[in-house]
Amino acid sequence: MKSADFQTIANTVNAGMLLLNSRGEILSQNRSAQRLFEANFQQPITHFSELLTDASQVSSVLGSLRTATMQPLPRDLFIEPLKSFLTSGSSIKNNDSAEETLYVIKFLDDNPYSERFRLLTDQLRQHRKLYHRLEQYEQQKSAELGKLKSALETENDAIWHYSVEDRTVRLSPHFLLQYGIDELAEWISLTQWMMCIHPEDRQKLAEALEQHILDHTRRFSCEYRALSADGEYRWLLSRGTIVETDADGKPELITGIVSDVTHVRNTYSMLEQTEANLQALLNSMADGVFVAQNHRFVFANQAMTNIIGMEFYEFIDSPFEQVISAEFLPIWNERYVKRIGGDKTIPSRYELKMRRADIVGEIWVELIASSVTFQSEKAVMGIVRDISDRKAAEALIWNQANYDFLTKLPNRKLLEDNLKALLSTARSSGNRLAIMLLDLDDFKGVNDTEGHAFGDKLLCTVADRLVEAVPDSECIARFGGDEFVIVLSLDSDLAQIEQAAQNVLSYLSKPIQIELNTHYVSASLGITVFPRDARSIYHLLRNADLAMYAAKSAGRNCYRHFCPEMQVINDKRMELIRDMQHALVGEEFYLVYQPIVSLKTGALIKAEALLRWQHPAKGQMSPASFIPTAEESGLILPIGEWVFEEALRMAAKWRYLSHKSFQIGVNISPKQLSNNDTRYRDFIEVIKSQEYEGNMLCVEITEGMLLEPNDKAIARLKGFRELGVKVALDDFGTGYSSLSYLKKFDIDLLKIDRSFVKNLSEGSDELVLCQAIITMAHTLNIEVIAEGIETEEQMQLLKDAGCDYGQGYFISYPLSAEEMEQRILNENRLEATLDPS
């Protein structure tokens, strides 16, 4: 309580009052206390010790006041002239003057209003004691009544009598004087007294008095305003009772006490205003505030009712189960009971859900709770903030971190979290788990030809079908790209795995309708079992990956179980990849060149660049032993970049030595043609940057590349043509040969596959096919190269059929760069000899 607040309240009380702090210092005193000290002490009193005989007893006295404020203190503690005072924890009374009372009050920082209420309560308690004494003295002799009258009548209190028959009132003289009535008048008419009453209160007073007389109620009580002599209305409280009746029992005399309660009303008004201000402050808060008591809610501000969608009257007195979510009700009740019991260990801040009355649902709130005293009883006060939006944002972030945004399946992170839990359960229960890793076959081709939007829709359809195919799975996750993982709990019958794998392949084999297109997909599955194959997540996923690659190697659209031999194969594959990476740095790769001659003249026209690898430990490596792995691992990109630049360099050199039409053919894989990796130089840019003539090169592509080309591949083919680079279709006849793409992509040359040339003889089917290919190509203005010529007969038959060029062991084995250069020089000498001009 501040000193100003103390003065405001204490000056309305006739008793002397001090405001002490914990050290005994007098912080404030009211006017009555000032008058008391001025009359008895020479110097102002500033410390409570000045009132005691022994200053060292201050802490003991203050301790007594704090622990038992209503217990009397011994008179001998106080110095003269205060020894005659009766002192207690709440008051010190002067024996000589009952009007003089000294209060001792302790300051409470945490509740500034409690002292005000105590003051008012003490005063009201004094009045109740007076009324009690009045009832006692009404039954005693008139002499004792006189003593009571002199004791009760104070400046603000007076005894009154009302004669029912005469309708006259008798009041104490000093009271009559205060309200402008002749103090010598013993009895005045009720009408004269009513003239002092506020017009709005007259009827109320008359009706209350009349009801007491007619109904013989035990007590008469009425509070009203009366005009004092100074022109101000004062609040009066009249109480009384019937003290005399006639022989018939009719009331004749009513006696009571009238008290000036203006200061009480003012104090209450001030407190009501303070409470209204406090309520307004609480209602202006964005956070909800409540008080819970006796397992019910007993107070709330406006924000609290808004948060839970209830009206104030609905919330007040509602039980906990009506507001708190059933999910959190047990912990709420437990913490409520502990907090009421004074347990300081429970957390004051936590999150929970509350029911919202105006919608079907619940909201997340953050609660800060503390124990308080509310209306003299233990209670729990809470500050509540709606955090539903924050929780929704957290859930969104969590979903984004744990679920694939496209398919809505768990992503790799959540898969690994789920696997940790599933493996832990399986270890303790002895159960087994199957992990299936699925990779769509040739999904990159779909993306490249149909576009990523189409590919995304395809992935979503695949995800839905996997859920349908294996409804009893523990988890189905998108592992990345076009890979998915399925986790199954296994019973004793491992046939469950086979059934699940077959279901997956069957569901995926059904046609997929996307917009107006019908598409078919297949997948390769790798399967591994815990704990048979491995016990850790890393090794299980690695094993499933190895088994999946085994399924792809077996022709795709199938599944394979992991076996230890796969690890051996994978180790060799990884060793081969490391060796190829080292070969790039260590310049172990080199090119050989197989001559291509004109079948009509036998002149050297072209050469095909072929990659070779001289392994430092294993010796000469066959291209068939490492090219597929280079394609699969992506190493074909840096290797192909080196091959292209080296072939281009040699073509420029040999064209200078030979003739203007000399070309070198370079094989380009689909991955190279579709590559978007900016780490590697674009073929077009390589040619432009070196200012080479494009027609020095002929790029050889396979038929499969033209079946479903992507935008990048088409752009590169177009770029080659614009620079004059020739485009040859390699191994023609072994794939899905079609006349349409020969014209669509402006193919310059066809290379008849060696499988047709190998068995070529007069009258053979192979010869008929070769003749047809040559005729068709020439009709489209496409030149033809025959591969794999190994005999003179084959060469003659092809020449007779009109084939333009030929290559093979009969013409020449692949030559080193030095050998090729020497052959070119030899050709030049031969030409010079035949044409001396």
C-alpha positions in Angstrom: 0.0 0.0 0.0 1.4 3.4 -0.9 1.4 6.2 1.7 -1.0 8.3 -0.3 -3.5 5.4 -0.5 -3.1 4.9 3.3 -3.8 8.5 4.0 -6.9 8.5 1.8 -8.4 5.6 3.7 -7.0 6.2 7.2 -8.1 9.9 7.4 -11.7 8.8 7.1 -11.3 6.8 10.4 -11.5 8.4 13.8 -9.0 5.9 15.3 -5.3 6.6 15.2 -3.5 4.5 12.5 0.1 3.9 11.6 1.6 2.4 8.5 4.8 0.5 9.4 7.3 -1.3 7.2 9.1 -4.5 8.0 11.9 -2.6 9.8 9.5 -0.7 12.1 9.8 2.6 10.3 6.6 4.7 10.4 5.8 5.4 6.8 2.6 7.3 7.4 0.1 8.2 10.1 -3.4 9.5 10.0 -4.7 12.7 11.6 -5.9 11.0 14.8 -2.4 9.5 15.3 -0.8 12.9 14.8 -3.1 14.5 17.5 -2.2 11.6 19.9 1.5 12.0 19.5 1.5 15.8 19.6 -0.3 15.7 22.9 2.1 13.1 24.5 5.6 13.6 22.8 7.9 16.5 22.4 9.4 15.3 19.1 7.8 13.7 16.0 7.7 9.8 16.2 9.5 8.3 13.2 10.2 4.7 14.3 8.2 2.2 16.2 11.1 1.6 18.6 10.4 5.0 20.1 7.1 3.7 21.5 8.8 0.7 23.3 10.7 0.5 26.6 13.3 -1.7 25.0 14.3 -0.8 21.4 15.8 -4.3 20.9 12.3 -5.8 21.1 11.2 -4.1 17.8 11.8 -7.2 15.7 10.0 -9.4 18.3 7.0 -7.2 18.3 6.8 -6.9 14.6 7.2 -10.7 14.3 4.2 -11.1 16.7 2.2 -8.6 14.6 3.0 -10.5 11.4 2.1 -14.0 12.8 -0.9 -13.1 15.0 -2.3 -9.7 14.2 -5.3 -10.1 16.5 -3.3 -11.2 19.6 -2.9 -8.5 22.3 0.6 -7.2 23.1 1.7 -6.6 26.8 1.3 -3.0 28.0 4.7 -3.1 29.7 6.4 -3.1 26.3 5.4 0.6 25.7 7.0 3.6 27.2 5.2 6.4 29.0 2.8 7.9 28.2 1.6 4.9 26.2 1.7 2.3 29.0 -1.9 2.9 29.7 -2.8 1.9 26.1 -4.2 -1.5 25.5 -2.1 -2.7 22.5 -2.9 -5.5 20.0 -1.8 -6.6 16.6 -4.5 -4.5 15.1 -5.1 -1.7 17.6 -3.9 0.2 20.6 -6.7 1.6 22.8 -6.3 4.4 25.3 -8.0 3.3 28.6 -8.7 6.9 29.5 -10.5 7.7 26.3 -12.6 5.1 24.5 -12.7 7.4 21.6 -8.9 7.2 21.1 -7.6 4.1 19.4 -4.2 3.5 17.8 -4.0 0.9 14.9 -0.8 -0.9 13.9 -1.0 -2.1 10.2 1.5 -4.3 8.2 2.3 -3.2 4.6 1.5 -5.9 1.9 3.3 -5.3 -1.4 1.5 -8.1 -3.3 -2.0 -7.1 -2.5 -2.6 -3.4 -2.2 -6.3 -3.8 -1.7 -6.4 -6.3 1.2 -5.5 -3.7 3.8 -8.3 -1.4 2.6 -10.8 -4.3 3.0 -9.4 -5.0 6.4 -9.9 -1.5 7.6 -13.5 -1.6 6.3 -14.0 -5.0 7.9 -12.6 -3.8 11.2 -15.0 -0.8 11.2 -18.0 -2.9 10.3 -16.9 -5.4 13.0 -16.9 -2.4 15.5 -20.5 -1.6 14.4 -21.6 -5.1 14.8 -20.3 -5.2 18.3 -22.2 -2.0 19.0 -25.4 -3.5 17.8 -24.8 -6.6 19.8 -24.3 -4.5 22.9 -27.5 -2.6 22.0 -29.5 -5.8 22.0 -28.1 -6.7 25.3 -28.8 -3.4 27.0 -32.4 -3.3 25.6 -33.1 -6.1 28.1 -31.4 -4.4 31.0 -32.6 -1.7 33.4 -32.9 1.9 32.3 -29.8 2.8 34.2 -27.8 0.4 32.2 -29.4 1.7 29.0 -28.2 5.2 30.0 -24.7 3.9 30.3 -25.0 2.2 26.9 -26.3 5.4 25.4 -23.3 7.4 26.6 -21.0 4.7 25.4 -22.6 4.4 21.9 -23.2 8.0 21.0 -20.2 9.3 19.1 -19.8 12.1 16.6 -20.9 9.7 13.8 -23.3 7.5 15.7 -26.6 8.3 17.6 -29.4 6.5 19.3 -32.9 7.1 18.0 -36.4 6.2 19.1 -39.6 6.1 17.1 -43.0 6.3 18.6 -45.3 4.4 16.4 -48.5 6.0 17.7 -47.3 9.6 17.7 -45.2 9.1 14.6 -42.5 11.1 16.3 -38.7 10.6 16.4 -36.2 11.3 19.1 -32.5 11.7 18.2 -29.4 12.5 20.1 -28.9 16.3 20.4 -25.6 16.4 18.7 -27.0 14.5 15.8 -30.0 16.9 15.4 -27.5 19.8 15.4 -25.6 18.2 12.5 -28.7 18.1 10.3 -29.9 21.6 11.2 -32.6 20.7 13.7 -32.9 22.4 17.1 -30.9 20.3 19.5 -33.2 21.1 22.4 -36.1 19.4 20.6 -36.7 16.1 22.4 -39.2 14.7 19.9 -39.7 15.8 16.3 -42.3 14.6 13.8 -41.4 11.9 11.3 -42.4 14.4 8.6 -39.9 16.9 9.9 -37.1 14.3 9.8 -38.3 13.1 6.3 -37.7 16.7 5.1 -33.9 16.0 5.7 -34.0 12.8 3.7 -33.1 12.8 0.0 -36.3 12.9 -2.1 -35.3 9.7 -3.8 -34.8 7.8 -0.5 -37.9 9.0 1.4 -40.3 6.3 0.1 -37.7 3.6 0.7 -37.2 4.6 4.3 -41.0 4.9 4.9 -41.7 1.5 3.4 -38.9 -0.2 5.4 -40.2 1.2 8.6 -43.8 0.3 7.8 -42.8 -3.2 6.9 -40.9 -3.7 10.2 -44.0 -2.5 12.2 -46.5 -4.5 10.3 -44.5 -7.7 10.0 -42.8 -7.6 13.3 -39.5 -8.4 11.6 -36.6 -9.1 13.9 -34.5 -6.1 12.7 -35.1 -2.9 10.9 -32.4 -1.7 8.6 -32.3 1.0 5.9 -29.5 3.0 4.3 -30.4 6.4 2.9 -29.1 10.0 2.3 -29.8 12.9 4.6 -29.0 16.7 4.1 -26.6 17.9 6.7 -26.3 21.5 8.0 -23.4 22.2 5.8 -25.6 21.6 2.7 -24.1 18.1 1.7 -25.9 14.8 1.7 -24.5 12.2 4.0 -25.1 8.5 3.9 -26.8 7.2 7.0 -27.5 3.6 8.1 -30.4 3.2 10.5 -30.9 0.0 12.3 -33.3 -0.9 15.1 -35.8 -3.2 16.6 -39.2 -3.1 18.4 -38.6 -2.7 22.1 -42.1 -1.9 23.4 -45.6 -3.2 22.5 -49.1 -2.6 23.9 -51.3 -5.2 25.6 -52.3 -6.4 22.2 -48.8 -6.9 21.0 -48.9 -3.9 18.7 -45.5 -2.1 18.4 -45.3 1.1 20.3 -41.6 2.0 20.4 -38.7 1.2 18.1 -35.2 1.9 19.2 -32.0 1.8 17.2 -28.7 3.3 16.1 -28.1 5.6 13.2 -24.6 5.8 11.9 -22.9 8.1 9.4 -21.5 5.6 6.8 -20.5 8.2 4.2 -16.9 7.3 4.5 -17.7 3.6 4.1 -19.8 4.3 1.0 -17.0 6.5 -0.4 -14.5 3.9 0.3 -16.6 1.2 -1.3 -17.2 3.5 -4.3 -13.5 4.0 -4.6 -12.9 0.3 -4.5 -15.7 -0.3 -7.0 -14.1 2.2 -9.3 -10.7 0.6 -8.8 -12.3 -2.8 -9.5 -14.0 -1.3 -12.6 -10.6 0.1 -13.8 -8.9 -3.2 -13.1 -11.7 -5.1 -15.0 -11.3 -2.6 -17.9 -7.6 -3.2 -17.9 -8.0 -6.9 -17.9 -10.6 -6.7 -20.7 -8.2 -4.7 -22.8 -5.6 -7.4 -22.6 -5.1 -9.6 -25.7 -4.3 -12.6 -23.4 -7.1 -14.4 -21.5 -7.1 -14.3 -17.7 -9.1 -16.7 -15.5 -9.4 -17.8 -11.9 -10.2 -21.4 -11.0 -11.5 -22.4 -7.6 -13.1 -25.5 -6.2 -12.6 -27.3 -9.5 -14.6 -24.6 -11.4 -13.9 -21.4 -13.2 -15.0 -18.4 -11.2 -13.5 -15.4 -13.0 -12.5 -14.4 -16.6 -11.7 -11.4 -18.6 -13.2 -10.6 -22.0 -10.2 -12.1 -23.9 -10.6 -15.4 -22.1 -14.2 -15.8 -23.1 -13.4 -14.8 -26.7 -10.6 -17.4 -26.9 -12.9 -20.3 -26.0 -16.0 -18.9 -27.7 -18.2 -18.6 -24.7 -20.3 -15.9 -23.1 -19.1 -14.7 -19.7 -22.2 -16.1 -17.9 -21.5 -19.5 -19.6 -17.9 -19.6 -18.5 -18.4 -18.6 -14.9 -19.0 -21.6 -12.7 -18.3 -24.0 -15.5 -16.5 -27.3 -14.5 -13.1 -28.0 -15.9 -14.3 -30.8 -18.1 -16.5 -28.4 -20.0 -13.5 -26.2 -21.0 -10.4 -28.4 -20.9 -9.7 -31.0 -23.7 -10.3 -34.6 -22.6 -6.8 -35.3 -23.8 -5.3 -32.9 -21.3 -7.9 -33.1 -18.5 -5.9 -35.6 -16.3 -2.7 -33.6 -16.3 -4.7 -30.4 -15.8 -6.5 -31.8 -12.7 -3.3 -33.2 -11.3 -1.4 -29.9 -11.6 -4.4 -27.9 -10.3 -4.6 -30.0 -7.1 -0.8 -29.8 -6.6 -0.8 -26.0 -7.2 -3.6 -25.5 -4.7 -1.6 -27.6 -2.3 1.4 -25.3 -2.6 3.6 -27.6 -4.7 6.3 -25.4 -6.2 7.9 -28.1 -8.4 5.2 -28.2 -11.1 5.9 -26.1 -14.2 4.1 -22.8 -14.3 4.1 -22.6 -18.1 2.9 -25.4 -20.5 0.8 -26.0 -23.5 -2.6 -27.7 -23.7 -5.8 -27.9 -25.7 -9.1 -26.2 -24.7 -12.6 -26.9 -26.1 -14.0 -24.1 -28.2 -17.7 -23.7 -27.6 -18.7 -22.0 -30.9 -17.1 -24.5 -33.2 -16.7 -28.3 -33.2 -13.1 -28.6 -32.3 -10.3 -27.6 -29.9 -7.6 -24.9 -29.9 -4.1 -24.9 -28.6 -3.3 -22.5 -25.8 -0.2 -21.6 -23.8 -0.9 -21.3 -20.1 1.0 -19.5 -17.3 -0.5 -20.6 -14.0 0.1 -19.5 -10.4 -1.5 -20.0 -7.0 -3.4 -17.0 -5.6 -5.9 -16.1 -2.9 -9.2 -15.1 -4.4 -12.1 -14.0 -2.1 -10.2 -15.4 0.9 -9.8 -18.8 -0.6 -7.0 -20.6 -2.4 -7.3 -20.5 -6.1 -5.3 -20.8 -9.4 -5.0 -17.9 -11.7 -4.0 -18.5 -15.3 -3.0 -16.3 -18.3 -3.9 -17.9 -21.6 -2.7 -17.2 -25.1 -4.2 -18.8 -28.2 -1.3 -20.4 -30.0 -3.4 -22.3 -32.6 -1.8 -20.4 -35.5 1.7 -21.1 -34.1 0.9 -24.7 -33.7 -0.5 -24.9 -37.2 2.7 -23.3 -38.5 4.8 -25.7 -36.5 2.7 -28.6 -37.9 3.2 -27.2 -41.4 6.9 -27.0 -40.9 7.0 -30.4 -39.4 5.0 -31.8 -42.3 7.2 -30.1 -44.8 10.3 -31.5 -43.1 8.9 -35.0 -42.9 6.5 -35.5 -45.8 7.1 -35.4 -49.5 5.4 -32.3 -50.8 4.4 -34.0 -54.1 3.1 -37.5 -53.1 2.2 -36.6 -49.4 4.1 -39.8 -48.4 6.7 -39.8 -45.6 10.0 -38.6 -46.9 13.4 -40.1 -46.3 13.9 -38.4 -42.9 10.6 -39.6 -41.6 11.2 -43.1 -43.1 14.5 -43.3 -41.1 12.7 -42.1 -37.9 10.0 -44.7 -38.4 12.6 -47.4 -39.1 14.3 -46.6 -35.9 11.1 -47.1 -33.9 10.1 -50.2 -35.9 13.6 -51.8 -35.5 13.5 -51.1 -31.8 10.1 -52.8 -31.4 11.2 -55.7 -33.6 14.4 -56.3 -31.5 12.4 -56.4 -28.3 9.6 -58.6 -29.7 11.7 -60.8 -31.9 9.7 -59.9 -35.0 11.1 -59.5 -38.5 10.8 -56.6 -41.0 11.0 -56.6 -44.7 12.3 -53.5 -46.5 11.4 -53.2 -50.2 13.2 -50.5 -52.3 11.4 -49.7 -55.6 12.7 -47.8 -58.5 10.6 -46.9 -61.6 12.1 -48.2 -64.8 13.2 -45.5 -67.2 11.4 -42.7 -65.4 14.0 -40.3 -66.5 12.9 -41.0 -70.1 9.4 -40.1 -69.1 10.5 -36.8 -67.6 12.6 -36.0 -70.6 9.9 -36.7 -73.2 6.7 -35.7 -71.4 8.0 -33.0 -69.1 8.3 -32.7 -65.4 4.7 -31.8 -64.8 3.6 -35.1 -66.4 6.3 -36.9 -64.4 5.0 -35.4 -61.1 1.5 -36.6 -61.8 2.8 -40.0 -62.7 4.7 -40.2 -59.3 1.5 -39.2 -57.5 -0.4 -42.0 -59.2 2.3 -44.5 -58.4 2.3 -43.4 -54.7 -1.5 -44.0 -54.6 -1.2 -47.4 -56.2 1.5 -48.5 -53.7 -0.8 -47.6 -50.8 -3.5 -49.7 -52.4 -1.2 -52.6 -53.3 0.2 -52.9 -49.7 -2.5 -51.7 -47.3 -1.0 -53.5 -44.3 2.5 -51.9 -44.6 4.1 -50.2 -41.7 5.3 -47.4 -43.8 5.4 -46.4 -47.5 7.8 -43.5 -48.2 9.2 -41.6 -51.2 12.9 -42.2 -50.8 13.9 -39.7 -53.5 13.3 -39.1 -57.2 11.5 -42.1 -58.5 12.5 -44.4 -55.6 10.0 -45.6 -53.0 10.5 -47.7 -49.8 7.9 -50.1 -48.4 8.3 -51.5 -44.9 6.4 -54.7 -43.8 6.1 -56.5 -40.5 6.5 -60.2 -41.1 4.8 -63.1 -39.5 6.4 -66.6 -39.7 5.5 -67.0 -43.4 7.9 -65.2 -45.7 5.4 -65.7 -48.5 4.0 -62.4 -47.3 6.9 -60.7 -49.0 6.3 -62.4 -52.3 2.6 -61.5 -52.3 3.4 -57.9 -51.5 6.0 -57.7 -54.3 3.7 -59.3 -56.8 0.9 -56.9 -55.8 3.1 -53.9 -56.4 4.2 -55.1 -59.8 0.6 -55.9 -60.7 -0.9 -52.6 -59.5 1.8 -50.6 -61.3 1.4 -52.6 -64.6 -2.2 -51.2 -65.1 -2.5 -48.3 -67.5 -2.2 -44.8 -66.1 -4.4 -42.1 -67.6 -3.0 -38.6 -67.3 -5.0 -36.0 -69.0 -5.5 -37.4 -72.5 -2.4 -39.7 -72.4 -2.3 -43.4 -71.4 1.0 -44.4 -69.9 2.5 -47.6 -68.6 5.2 -48.0 -66.0 7.1 -50.8 -64.5 9.4 -51.0 -61.5 12.4 -52.9 -60.2 12.2 -54.0 -56.5 15.0 -55.0 -54.1 14.0 -56.8 -50.9 16.0 -57.3 -47.7 14.9 -58.7 -44.3 15.7 -57.7 -40.8 17.5 -59.3 -38.9 18.4 -62.0 -41.5 20.3 -59.7 -43.9 21.4 -56.8 -41.6 20.5 -55.1 -38.3 21.1 -51.4 -39.0 19.1 -49.0 -41.1 22.1 -48.1 -43.3 22.9 -51.7 -44.1 19.3 -52.7 -44.7 18.8 -49.8 -47.2 22.1 -50.6 -48.8 21.1 -54.2 -49.2 17.7 -53.3 -50.7 19.5 -51.0 -53.1 21.8 -53.7 -54.2 18.9 -56.1 -54.7 17.0 -53.5 -56.7 20.0 -53.1 -59.1 20.1 -56.8 -59.4 16.4 -56.7 -60.5 17.2 -54.0 -63.1 20.1 -56.2 -64.4 17.7 -59.1 -64.6 15.6 -57.2 -67.2 13.5 -54.9 -65.0 9.9 -55.2 -64.0 10.8 -57.8 -61.4 12.0 -58.2 -57.8 15.1 -59.7 -56.3 16.0 -60.7 -52.7 19.3 -59.6 -51.3 22.0 -62.2 -51.1 25.6 -61.8 -50.0 26.9 -62.2 -53.5 25.3 -58.9 -54.4 27.6 -57.2 -52.0 30.6 -58.8 -53.7 29.3 -57.6 -57.1 28.7 -54.1 -55.7 32.2 -53.9 -54.2 33.6 -54.8 -57.6 31.4 -52.1 -59.2 32.6 -49.5 -56.7 36.2 -50.5 -57.3 35.6 -50.1 -61.0 34.2 -46.6 -60.5 37.1 -45.6 -58.4 39.5 -46.9 -61.0 37.8 -45.0 -63.8 37.9 -41.8 -61.7 41.7 -42.4 -61.3 42.0 -43.2 -65.0 40.6 -39.8 -65.9 43.2 -38.1 -63.7 46.0 -40.5 -64.6 45.4 -40.3 -68.4 44.9 -44.0 -68.6 42.2 -43.6 -71.3 43.2 -43.3 -74.9 41.5 -43.4 -78.4 42.0 -45.8 -81.3 40.6 -45.1 -84.7 39.0 -47.6 -87.1 39.2 -46.5 -90.7 36.0 -46.1 -92.8 36.6 -46.3 -96.5 34.5 -45.7 -99.6 33.3 -49.0 -101.0 33.2 -47.5 -104.4 36.9 -46.2 -104.6 38.5 -47.8 -101.5 39.7 -44.4 -100.4 40.0 -43.5 -96.7 37.1 -41.1 -96.0 36.4 -41.3 -92.3 37.4 -43.0 -89.0 35.5 -44.0 -85.9 37.0 -43.0 -82.6 36.9 -45.9 -80.1 37.7 -45.6 -76.4 40.3 -47.8 -74.8 41.6 -48.2 -71.2 45.1 -49.3 -70.2 44.6 -50.3 -66.6 47.9 -50.1 -64.6 47.2 -53.4 -62.8 44.7 -55.2 -64.9 46.1 -54.3 -68.3 43.9 -53.7 -71.4 40.2 -53.2 -70.4 37.5 -54.1 -72.8 35.0 -51.2 -73.3 32.2 -53.7 -72.6 33.6 -54.2 -69.1 33.4 -50.5 -68.1 31.2 -48.5 -70.4 27.9 -49.7 -68.9 29.1 -48.8 -65.4 30.3 -45.5 -66.6 26.9 -44.8 -68.1 25.1 -45.9 -64.9 27.4 -43.9 -62.5 27.5 -40.8 -64.6 31.2 -41.0 -65.3 30.3 -41.2 -69.0 30.0 -37.4 -68.9 33.6 -36.5 -68.0 34.9 -39.4 -70.0 32.7 -38.4 -73.0 33.8 -34.8 -72.7 37.5 -35.9 -73.0 36.7 -38.2 -75.9 34.9 -35.5 -77.8 37.6 -32.9 -77.4 40.4 -35.4 -78.2 38.6 -36.6 -81.4 38.0 -33.0 -82.5 41.6 -32.1 -82.0 42.8 -35.1 -84.1 40.2 -34.5 -86.8 41.5 -31.0 -87.3 45.1 -32.3 -87.5 44.3 -35.1 -89.9 42.0 -33.0 -92.1 45.0 -30.8 -92.7 47.1 -33.9 -93.6 44.4 -35.5 -95.7 41.5 -33.9 -97.5 38.7 -31.4 -96.7 36.0 -34.1 -96.3 37.8 -36.3 -93.8 35.7 -36.9 -90.7 36.0 -38.7 -87.3 32.9 -40.4 -85.9 32.3 -40.1 -82.1 29.8 -42.1 -80.2 27.5 -40.0 -78.0 25.4 -41.7 -75.3 21.8 -40.7 -74.4 23.0 -39.4 -71.1 25.6 -37.1 -72.8 23.0 -35.8 -75.3 20.5 -35.0 -72.6 22.9 -33.8 -70.0 22.1 -30.6 -68.1 25.1 -30.8 -65.7 26.9 -27.4 -66.0 30.1 -29.0 -64.7 30.8 -30.3 -68.2 31.3 -28.3 -71.4 28.6 -28.4 -74.0 29.7 -30.0 -77.3 28.4 -27.1 -79.3 30.3 -24.6 -77.2 33.5 -26.7 -77.5 33.3 -26.6 -81.3 32.6 -22.8 -81.4 35.2 -21.9 -78.8 38.0 -23.7 -80.9 36.7 -22.3 -84.2 36.7 -25.8 -85.6 34.7 -26.7 -88.7 31.7 -28.7 -87.7 31.9 -31.1 -90.6 35.1 -32.5 -89.3 32.9 -34.6 -86.9 30.1 -37.1 -87.2 28.3 -37.9 -84.0 26.9 -41.4 -83.7 23.7 -42.0 -81.7 21.6 -45.1 -81.1 18.0 -45.7 -82.2 16.7 -45.8 -78.7 17.7 -42.2 -78.2 15.3 -41.1 -80.9 12.3 -43.0 -79.6 11.6 -40.6 -76.7 14.0 -37.7 -77.0 13.8 -34.8 -74.6 14.0 -31.1 -75.4 17.7 -30.9 -74.5 18.6 -33.7 -76.8 16.6 -32.3 -79.7 18.2 -28.9 -79.2 21.7 -30.4 -79.3 20.9 -32.4 -82.5 19.7 -29.2 -84.1 22.8 -27.4 -82.9 25.0 -30.1 -84.5 23.3 -29.7 -87.9 23.6 -25.9 -87.8 27.4 -26.2 -87.3 27.7 -28.8 -90.1 28.3 -31.8 -87.8 27.0 -35.0 -89.4 24.6 -37.2 -87.4 24.8 -41.0 -87.9 22.4 -43.6 -86.6 24.5 -46.4 -85.1 23.5 -50.1 -85.0 20.5 -49.6 -87.4 18.2 -52.5 -87.5 18.7 -53.8 -84.0 16.2 -51.6 -82.3 12.8 -50.1 -83.1 13.7 -49.0 -86.7 11.3 -46.4 -88.0 11.3 -44.3 -91.2 9.5 -41.4 -89.3 12.4 -40.5 -87.1 14.9 -40.7 -89.9 13.3 -37.7 -91.5 12.2 -36.0 -88.2 15.8 -35.7 -87.0 17.6 -35.2 -90.3 19.8 -38.2 -90.1 22.8 -38.1 -92.5 24.1 -41.6 -92.2 22.9 -45.1 -91.3 25.3 -47.7 -89.9 24.1 -51.2 -90.7 24.7 -53.3 -87.6 27.4 -56.0 -87.8 24.8 -58.6 -86.9 23.4 -58.3 -90.5 26.9 -58.3 -92.1 28.2 -61.2 -90.1 26.2 -63.9 -92.1 26.0 -62.0 -95.3 26.3 -64.2 -98.4 24.8 -64.5 -101.8 21.0 -65.2 -101.6 20.9 -64.9 -97.8 18.1 -63.1 -95.9 20.7 -60.8 -94.5 21.6 -59.6 -98.0 18.0 -58.9 -98.8 17.7 -56.9 -95.6 20.8 -54.9 -96.3 19.7 -54.2 -99.8 16.4 -52.9 -98.5 18.0 -50.7 -95.9 20.4 -49.2 -98.5 17.6 -48.6 -101.0 15.4 -47.0 -98.3 18.2 -44.8 -97.0 19.2 -43.6 -100.5 15.6 -42.7 -101.2 15.7 -40.4 -98.1 19.1 -39.0 -99.2 20.9 -40.8 -96.4 24.3 -42.4 -96.9 25.0 -45.9 -95.5 28.0 -47.4 -93.6 28.3 -51.1 -93.1 29.9 -52.2 -89.9 31.8 -55.5 -89.2 33.0 -56.3 -92.7 35.4 -59.3 -92.2 35.6 -60.9 -95.6 36.1 -59.8 -99.2 32.8 -61.4 -100.2 30.9 -59.3 -97.6 32.6 -56.2 -98.9 31.8 -57.0 -102.6 28.1 -57.9 -101.9 27.7 -54.6 -100.0 29.4 -52.7 -102.8 27.2 -54.3 -105.3 24.1 -53.4 -103.2 25.2 -49.7 -103.4 26.5 -49.3 -99.8 28.5 -46.1 -99.6 31.0 -46.9 -96.9 32.4 -49.8 -95.0 34.5 -50.6 -91.9 35.6 -53.8 -90.2 38.6 -56.0 -89.6 38.8 -56.9 -93.3 39.5 -53.2 -94.1 41.5 -52.4 -91.0 41.7 -53.1 -87.3 41.4 -50.1 -85.0 44.7 -48.0 -85.2 46.5 -45.9 -82.6 46.7 -42.2 -83.3 50.3 -42.7 -84.7 49.2 -45.6 -86.9 46.2 -43.7 -88.1 48.3 -40.7 -89.0 50.8 -42.9 -90.9 47.9 -44.5 -92.9 46.7 -41.0 -93.8 50.2 -40.1 -95.0 50.4 -43.4 -97.0 47.0 -42.6 -98.6 48.4 -39.2 -99.7 51.5 -40.8 -101.3 49.3 -43.3 -103.1 47.1 -40.6 -104.5 50.1 -38.6 -105.5 51.5 -41.6 -107.4 48.2 -42.3 -109.2 47.7 -38.6 -110.0 51.2 -37.1 -110.7 49.6 -33.8 -111.8 
